[in-house]
Amino acid sequence: MRRAVEIRARDRPVRGTAATGAARRAAMTPRGWAELLAIVAPPACLACREPLGRADDLVCGDCLRALPWLRRGCPHCGLPRHRRGGCPAADAAFDRAWSPMAYDGPARALVGALKFRAALPAAGLMAAQMTATLPSGLRDGVARELVAALKFRAALPVATLMAAHVAANLPADLRAVARAVTIAPP
């Protein structure tokens, strides 16, 4: 009988141990979970696949510095400069084009990571870059295109993911435009 009492006393949660351990695990921050996961699966840069210093980083410093930002370009085609023959979009059906970056180097690798390796966190990173540099004259058009992308979400899941991240980063008035449209289920 004495042994049974000892076992029961030992199984009771002692304050500061198992009883509060569950609460501590539930309160762990996303960064804490990322650091814990990094022990098992070390994080790698989405662009160059080199090891990262912090578990919650997505891209290494070298790739961030090497991103080919397009500061100013042709308002019609979005290219920084034209080759011989003038603007390639001179006869296009659209009035204006824009891109935050050239499709080269780490930017190309990020697109490839999203499309071919299903690196879904790349969508949030790319959407933040797009909305941070979006010209004011294109904001309304982007809201309309988000609605169009969301309508075709079954056919283009990556486009839908990008659209959702871009919508989340847009100003509140443009998010309301995207929310106001009723989208039929796929």
GIZI-V351272 format. One line per field, one symbol per residue. ss: DSSP state (@ for helix, = for strand, . for the rest). psi: psi as a letter, one per 40 degrees, with the letter a starting at -180 (. if undefined). A space follows every 10 residues. Layout:
ss: ???
psi: ???
This chain:
ss: .@@@@@@@@@ @......@@@ @@@@@@...@ @@@@@@@@@@ ...=...... =......... @@@@@...=. .......... .......... .......... =...@@@@@@ @@@@@@.... @@@@@@@@@@ @@...@@@@@ @@@@@@@@@@ @.....@@@@ @@@@@@@@@. .@@@@@@@@@ ......
psi: dddddddddd ehhhhebdde ddddddehid dddddddddd ghiihddeei iidideidii dddddehgih ciahedeeid iiaieaheed eieidiiihd iigibddddd ddddddefgd dddddddddd ddehideedd dddddddddd dfdddgdddd ddddddddei iddddddddd hhhii.
